[in-house]
Structure formats: C-alpha cells, structure tokens
Amino acid sequence: MLLTVILLQGTFTLSVYAHAGRTKAEKLRIELLSMREKNASTREELADSGELGHNRYHPEIKKVHESNNSRIREIITHIGWPTESIVREDGADAAWLIVQHAILESEFQKSALAF
C-alpha cells in the first residue's frame, strides 16, 4: 500500500509496511521522540550535576545537538518538514524542538522557518 503525502514543495511518496506493525512514518516519529528525549535527559543530567549553566556550551549537550542537527537535516532533505500528517503532533513538535536547539547553526534554523 502506498500513501502519498502532499507537501508545499512537491509530493513525497511514503511506502507503508506492516513490518513489526509500524509504518516508516511511525518509525520516524519514534526516532524524533527519542532524539528529543536524549536532548532532555542529557540536559537534565548536566543540570543535576551542576555542570550546566557555566556560560559555556557543555561538550555533552553540544554532541547531542550536533547529532540531532545532522539527522534532522537528513530527514528534511528526504521528506521535507516532518509534519503532523506524517509523524503526528508530538513528532512534529519534537522536530521543532530539535531545530530550536541547533544554536550553532543559525542559518539552518532560519531555513527551517520556511517550513
């Protein structure tokens, strides 16, 4: 079965498989939620240990942001913005948070506003 999602910049065809009971869109949603959770848990651990907030970009949170930035760029390149119609509301919200935290890549943040 094929599901066609209409995006502002064209058409994206998403294959829907019953593999492990999840569609590709659902797998992407879960990945976005995991990325958001990794960001939150790393930030919380650093805050709890007193290592966050010393007027510097902590290397651990920077590493998470860089990884998330790389992956969200890949996602946007392949399907465009992961909208609610693709990854549900919580997945789209997670994508937005990931881009908001791309603080070292302001041009990327600006480009994401186009979506």
HELIX and SHEET records of a PDB file:
HELIX    1   1 HIS A   19  GLY A   21  5                                   3    
HELIX    2   2 LYS A   24  ASP A   48  1                                  25    
HELIX    3   3 PRO A   59  ILE A   79  1                                  21    
HELIX    4   4 GLU A   84  GLN A  100  1                                  17    
HELIX    5   5 SER A  106  ALA A  112  1                                   7    
SHEET    1   A 2 LEU A   2  LEU A   7  0                                        
SHEET    2   A 2 GLY A  10  SER A  15 -1                                        
END                                                                             
